[in-house]
């Protein structure tokens, strides 16, 4: 009897704590979906939900947000100067205002852009730039592995440091958690400034599984920049036995837009280390040989609004003839899902390219719960079948294209640092469109409704969708 009374009392206490946590979740969650998800989870399964809330809950976001704002304020004068360097673009067929507001920069002219459509092209181009570096290199990756390609990068960075090139490098402590200590220490001993697993554990970054730095950035001498979907690992060269061939897209940039990418790196570095590096970098614009209007949209969980979601929403709603999107994961918020349906109902050619192969099952399952309503509105869902597709890009009409790191999911929209390179010219839009057309050839648009899928998928997809706010 005593055991029963104590157990009942413990349950009452647990549910009472869960109720308090649910009230706090309702007050601090940044989206209605997130608030509802946490409240239901905490009240229905408090034993599991309470520990999860302690780690993942938005209440732990405040310290991070204050630190991030401090970093942004410290670099605000440089952001204003960088934006002021932008020449007014020619009259654009698309309204640039929402994209400039999201990015915090003005569109700049005089840029070159080259699409890199696989790992080999990407690493060849990056290694060429690193080998040609004269003064400094900035690198930022979510995943860095000590495998064949990771060791090649390691050797090139050591060689660059030996010839006097300054190097600042950031890797995410979750995505690169398996990076050997010896790999890191050898870079540090060569004089490379490094943020890596085990380094710079600020109070607001401890126990942080969300709010990952998902960016992939390389900048050389302030003149050449790279971003896109490709991390540093052999799988990105198509060497994974289960996911090869690997389909991905990166972009090489030159011109004034590289300074915008560079400032994003400097803000991240300041947040991690409290060490300003602005005075070590070049801030004079170096126009390229072409004149492609461009913009870097670096979004993150510290934004005043959900800028990742707003970026896609703005692109989709601007489309008049077509909007084609490619992403390895598809767990959109309500706004982006509604924008896709509305665009299709307006007569816009809306296509979404997703992988057939699976690398993360929960987002793959959840995506099936969105397909029926999209297809009912006329949206075409393509499943890429020639290996795993990991690219994140889009094209709108012949006026706007984007390549970067932001997936079509809530994690990229609100929980991760992301970067998208936006191009506002016909040549870039046609380049991306032609690339996607080749991908559509290797994809199928035959997708049965959820009611006709396998029984386990029919059951699990709606359940996985409940986790959409954190997928």
N, C-alpha and C positions, 0 to 999 in steps of 0.2 A: 504493500500500500504506500509506504514512504517513497519507494522508487517511482511509483506511478505519479505521486504528487510532485516529486522533484522534476520528473520528465515533463509533466504538464506545465509546471512553472517555467522550465527552461524553454519550452515551445512558446509560451506566452511572451517571454522576454525576447526571444528571437523574432517573433512576428512584430512585436512592438518596435524593435530596432529596424526591422525591414520597413515598417510603416513610416518611420522617421526618414529612413533613406529614400523611400519612394517620394515623400514630400520634397526632399531636397533635390531629387532627380527631376521632378516636375518643375522646380524653380530654376535649376541650373542648366538643364539640357538645352542645346542650341537649336533643336528642331522639334516639332510636335511628334514626329515619328520616333525620335530618340526618347522623348519623355514618356510616351505611351509604352514603348518597348521596355524601358527600365521599370516603370511602375508595375506592369503586368508580371515581368520576370521576378521582381523583388517580392511581390505579394503571393505569387503562386509557387515559387521555389526558393524560399529565403536562404536555405542552407547552402545552395549553390550560388545564388545571386549576390549575397552580401560580400563574399570574398571577391567576386568579379567586379562588383561596384567599387570596392576599395581600390582596385587596380585600374579599371577602365573608365570610371565615372567622370563626368565633366566637372564635378566639384574639385577635382585635382588639377584642373586646367588653369586656375587663377594665377598661381605662382609662375607657371610657364608663360601665360599671357603678359604678365607685368614685365618679365625679363625680355620677352620678345619686343614689346613696345619700347623698352629702354634702348635696345639695340637699334631699332628703326629710328628713334629720335636722334641717336648719336650720329647716324649717317644721313639724316635728312638734308643737310646743306649740300652734300655731294649728290644726292638724288635730284635736287632741284637744278644743280649745275649740269648734270648729265642730261636731264630732260631739255634744258635750255639749249643744248648743243644741236638738237634736232632741227633740221630744216623743215619748214612747212611742206607736207607732201602735196603732190598734185591733187586736184579734185578727185576724190575716190567715189566709186559707185556704191559704196557701203558706208553707213554711218560709223565713223571710228570712235565716237564718244564713249560707248560702254566699254570697249576694249581698252582705251586709254585710261579710263577710270579704274578698271580692274588692275591694270598693270602699274599704274602710278607713274607712267612715262607718256611722252608724246611719241607718235609714230615717227621714225627717222628714215631718211632716204640714203641712197648711196651704198647699199648693201649687196653682197653676193651670197647666194645660197646654193648648196649642192646636196642633193639627196644621196644618202648612203643606205643601200637597201639590203645589206646583210652584214654579218659580223666581220667577215674578212675585209670588205671595203672600209668598214668603220675603223677597225684597228690599224689597217694600213695607213689611212689618212691621219689618224691620231698619232701614231708612232712617227710618221714623217714630220708632223708639226712639233712633237716633243724633241726629236733629234735636231730640228732646226731652231729651237728656242735659244734666244740670246740673253734674256734677262730674267724672266720668271715664268713659272707654270703654276696654274691653279687647277686642282682636281677635286672632284666631289662625286662619290658613288654610293649607291645603296648597297650593292653587293660587290665585294672584291674577294676573289678566291686566290689561294696560292696553288694554282694549277699551271698548265702550260702557258696560257695567255697571261695569267696573273704574274707569273715569273718573268715573262718577257717585259711587261710593264715595269716591274720591279727593277730589272737590269737597266732599262732605259732611264728611269728616274735616277738611279745611282750614277749613271754616266753623266747625266745632265748636271747633277749636283757637283760632281767632280770637276766639271769645267766651269763652275762658278755660277750656275743658274740657281736662283732662289726658287724654292718650291713650297707651296702651302697645299695641304692635302686633307680632305675630310672623308671618312667612311662611316656609315651608319653602324652603331654598335649592335643592332639586332640583325640587320641584313648581312653584316660581315662578322658575326660573332665567332665564326670558326676560323678566322684569320689567325695563323700561328703567331705567337709572341715574337719569335725570332724574325719573322718577316717585318714586323713593325719596328723592332729595335734596330735592325740594320738600316732602315730608312732614317730613323732618328739619329743614329750615330753618324750618318752622312750629312747631317745638318738640315734635314727636311723637317719643316714644321708640320705637325701631324695631330689631327683629331681622329681617334680610333678607339675600338673597344678597350676599356680600361684606362682611357685618358679623359681628362676634363669631366669628371663626374660632378657636375653642379647639383645642388640640392633639388632644383626643379626638374632634373633629368633622371633622377633615380626612380626605379620602379615604373618606368614609363614604357609601356608596350605600344600604346597609340602614339600619334604625333611623330611619325618616323620621317626622316629625311630621305625621300624617295628620288631625289634629283640625281641626274647623271650629267656632270658638267666638266668640260676641260677647256681651259683658256690659256693661250700662249701669247705672252708679251702684249696683251691687250688688243691684239690684232686679229686673232683667229679664235673662234669658239665652236664648241660642239655640244649638242644635247640631243636627247632622244631616248629610245627604249632600251638601249644595250648597256648592260652592266659588264663587269670584268669577270668572265668565267668561260670555261671551254664550251659549255652548253650554248653560248651565244654564237659560237662558230659552227653549230650543228653537230656537236660531238656527244650529245646526250643520247644514250641508247634507247630511251623511251620517247623522247620528244623531238628528235631530229627528223627531217631538217628543220632548223629554227628560222622562222620568218620574222624579221624585225626591221625597223627603220630608225636611222639617226640622221642628223643634219649638220653640215659644216657651214659655218657662218663667217663672214668677214665684213668689215665696215663698222660704222658707228653703233650698230645694234649690239656688238660685242661688249661695249661699255655697260649696257644695261644688264647683260648676263654677268659681267664682272661685279657690278654693284650688288646683285643678288648674292653672289658668293661672299662678298665682303660683309654683308649683313649677317649671313649665317655664321661666318667665322667670328664676328664680334659677339654674337649671341652665345656661341659655345665657349669662347675663351676670354671674353672681355678685353681682347687685344685688338686695337685698331690696326689695319694694314693699308689704309688708303694711301698713305704717303709713300708706300713701297711700289705702288702700281701706276701705270700710265693712264692718263685720262684725256689725251688728245685724240680726237676722232681721226680715223684713217679710212677715207672712202674707198670702196672697192671699185672694180671695173664696171660693174652693172649699177642699176639704180632701182633696186627692189625695196619698196617701203616695207619696213619690218618693225616688230615690237616684241619684247620679251615679257610674258605674263608669268611672274613667279608668284604662285598662290600658296597659302598655308593656313593652318588652323588658327593663327593669330589675326587673320583678316577680319575686318569689321563686319563683312557679309561673307556668305559662302562663295568666294570668288571662283573656285574651281567649277562649281555648278553654274554660276552666273556666266562664266566664259562660254560653256557649251550652250547654255540657254540663249545667249546673245547671238552666237553663230547660227544656231538652228532657226531662230525666229527671223534672222536676216535673209534666209534663203528664199529665192524666188523660183529657181528652176531645179536645183538639186542640192542635197546635203548628204555626202557619203562619209561615214565614220568607221574607223577600225579600232578595236580595243580587245585585249585578251579577256577582260572581265566586263560583265554588263549587269550592274545592280544600281540603276539610276534612282535619283530621288523623284518625287512626284512632279516637280517643276520640269525637269528635263524629259521625263516620260510624256508629260502632257504636251510639251513643245514638239516632240517628235511626232506625236499623233496629229497635232494641229497642222504641222507643216505638210504632212501627207494628205490630210483632208483638204488643204489649200491647193493640192495638185503638184506639190513639190516631189521630186524623185528622191525618196528617203531610203537609203540603204545602210545597213549596219553589218559590218564584217566581224565575225567572232570565230574563235578556234573551235574545231571539232574535238581535238585532243584536250585532255584535262591535266592541269598541273595542280590546281587547288579546287577541291571538290565542293566546298560550301558555296563559293560564288558561282561556280558552274551550275550547281543545283538551283540556286536562287534565281538565276537568269531565266530558267524555264517558266517561272511563275509570272514573268513579264511579257512573254512572247505573244500570247493569245490576244491581249488587248491591243498590242502594237500591230499585229497582222490584221486584226479586224479593221483598223484604220487605214490599211494599205501599206504599212511600213514593210519593207523587204528585209528579211533576216537571212544572211548568208553565213554558212559554216565552212571555214577554211579547212581543207582536208589534206593538204600537202605538208604535213608536219605541224608543229606548234606555231601559232601566230601570236606575237607579243607586241606588235607595233601599236602606238597610240597616235593617231593622226586623223585629220578630217579635211574635206574640201567643200566649199560653199560656192555654187555657181562657178564663174570664172573670175572671182573677185577676192577670195580669202582662202587661205590654207593654213593648217597648223600641224606641227610635228613636235612631240615632246615626250613627257613622262606621265601625263595625267590620264588615268584610266576612266572609263565610264562607270564609276562606282562611288559610293559614299565615302569610302576610305580615301580615295584621291580627292574627292570634292571637299572634304571637311577635316580629315584626320592626318593627312600627310603634307609635307612640303613638296610641291610639284613645280615644274617649269614647262611652259609651252612657247615655242617660237612661232610667231604669227607673221605671215607674209600677205601683203595687200596688193598683189599684182597678178595679172593674167598669166604670165609665164610660170610663176610658182604654182598657181592653181592647176594649170595644165600638167605640170610635172607630177604633182601629187595625184591628179585624176588618172593620168596614164599608168602610174604605178598601181593604183587601186584596181583599175580595169584588168591588169594582168593578174592581180590577186583574185578577182572575181572568177576568172577562168578556172582557177584551182579550188573553187568553192561551189557549194550547192545551196540553192534557195528552197529546197524541198524540206520543209519542217512540219511535222504533224502536230496538231493541237495537243495540249497537255492531256486531254481526256483519252487520247489514243497512244500515249507513251506507255512504257512498261509500268506495271503496278507500283514498284518501289519508287520510281521517279515521280509518279502522280502523287504519292503520299509525301515524299521528302521535299519536293520543290516548294510547296506552300509553307512548310515548316521552316525551311532555310530562309525564305523571304522575310520571316519574322526578325531575322538577324540583320536585315538590310542596312540599318543605321551604322553597323560596325564592319560591313563587308566591303 
